[in-house]
Amino acid sequence: MNTRLLLSVLFLAALLRPGCARAQELPRRVFVGIELQGITDSIQRRYQLPDKNGVLVRGVRPQSSAQAAGLLPNDVVLKMGATPVGSNVGEFVGQLRQYRVGDKAPFVVLRNGRKIRKQVTFMAFPKDSSPFYEAQYSSVRYGTNQLRTIITRPKNPARAQVPMVLFIQGVGCFSVDNPLNRADVTNRIIDSLSRHGYATMRVDKTGMGDSQGTPCPESDFQAEAGGYKAGLAAIRQLPFVDQQNIFITGFSIGGIMAPLVAQGEPVKGIVVYGTASRNFIEYQLQNARRQSELRELPFDSISSRQKVLAAALHLLLTEKQTPAQVLARYPQARELIDFPQSYRYMQQWEAANLAAAWKSLNTRVLALRGEADFISYDEDHQLILDIVTKEHPGQARFVKLPNVDHFFTKARTPQESMQLAEAPAPEKNFEFMRVILGWLAEQQKA
């Protein structure tokens, strides 16, 4: 692990001990509230440390366990409980995961050249709150996974039963339960829907937030889709939901999941944003070439990379080989098959017949794509439109949005979006929500 990388420990999950929770109950995760950095050469010299063991506290969040214990920025944590802290920040984070809400642990920290002892009592992570909605924390099960759901109900609704939106997030291992950051894109989307009278449900991925089960990096495509489908089934049991007006919004890979989650369910409509509708190999070959061109790699180099990528993807996704087997034959493909989820996840995307899933639905569809998006393509959104229109004329729409990219950043072109991808806080463009809200209102009148 690169010890120069800041590691946020704001959203650590407290692992359940066997028998601690009844079915459909999940404990709140621990709110440690510290940002950590491994000990670098310069940090070692500055603090006159004998070695690189320990972790530097770069920041402490308000209302956290760390703040209550009196930890401060620039403290160096040397010992937690009876365990000395080594040089691997990831191991330290893993050790923190053993603690539950209410547990206590002594921390030995170095502050201004002196070792001091601080008692940390682990507090629960705050729950979501908003002036626009009431939040209910619950859970659903899929297989061995118990997944946190966050249900929001608009305050002072105009009617007893309100329309509902199941929110399906993008690819990767992260939590959609971030109450401390109201500027978070997911929170802004939920706020916007709530202000306009919609209830919502988010489902955290396994191993993320409060969710328990298979570690997220080891989870697969089918299990993730199954979790969202379990969430949709739970929506059917909510008495305040207008069961005739249930919608799904799928962002990025959430748009790939959406038609699979909706199969067999009478949802009123589906909104997808910046998604794909082809099998993964076909999509990824185009994606890799396009991003290589945007990075201005030499064209002959791109052609060579594409040949290796095509061969590696065939072995990995069609022949179902492991990454180790693929790399034994194509060692130069290492970075080309380094995906944000497990290779089994990508194999299952490749195996899914997304066209058949869209074809099987009888629902209204809005496909959105930002013109500056360098991760999704017109072809996929047009294909969704074509499939749905052939089966149900007039039920699908494809809209391209100017000045916005895959990450909702304000950008005019894919090149500009790529440049802004590493910016610390690029300006966002939420015009897409106006389009979504207008379409949702239109469908309820249809």
Protein Blocks (a to p, Z undefined) as FASTA:
>chain_A
ZZkbccdfklcccdddehkacehiacddddekpacddddfklmmmnopablgdcddfbdc
ehiaklmnopaehiacfbgcjbccdfblklmmmmmmmpcehiacdddddeehiacddddd
dddddddddfkbccddddddehjbccdddddddehifbfbdcdddddddedjddfbdfkl
mkbmklmmmmmmmmnopacdddddehiajbgcjdfklmcfklmmmmmmmmmmmmmmpmkb
cfklccdddehjlmmmmmmmmgopacfbdcdehiafbdfklmmmmmmmmmmmmnopafkl
mmmmmmmmmmmmmmmmmnopafklmmmmmmmlmmmmmcfbdfklmmmmmmpcfklmmmmp
ccdddddddfklckbcfklmmmmmmmmmmmmghiaccdddehiafkopacfbfklmmmmm
mpmbdcddfklmmmmmmmmmmmmmZZ
